[in-house]
Amino acid sequence: FHHMNRIPINLIQEIRYLFPNEWANINNLREFKTNLIHELIDEGIKENYIKQDVSTDIILLILSNTLPAIFDYDFLSNNKFNINQSIDEIIKIIFYGIVS
């Protein structure tokens, strides 16, 4: 998603609604990336870089439901976030949690 942070949010929304076939291709690519991330998480668990008691499926659920919100124009504008700030917050929460 790194390259998409340079695309204006309203353009992303327009592509989604005006070009549904192309948006489907983007979703297919997203699924491909999800599978790769799943493999990386599994490998990280196997190699002890990621805790053994963490569910890969839950991590993917969190990512798949959180990352699309990064490109939600209403969310970003209502909360005064840009895409980079949203990504940073998600990474911070996933890696460090919410408990102080």
Secondary structure, 3 states (H helix, E strand, C coil): CHHHHHCCHHHHHHHHHHCHHHHHHHHHHHHHHHHHHHHHHHHHHHCCCCCCCCCHHHHHHHHHHHHHHHHCHHHHHHHCCCHHHHHHHHHHHHHHCCCC
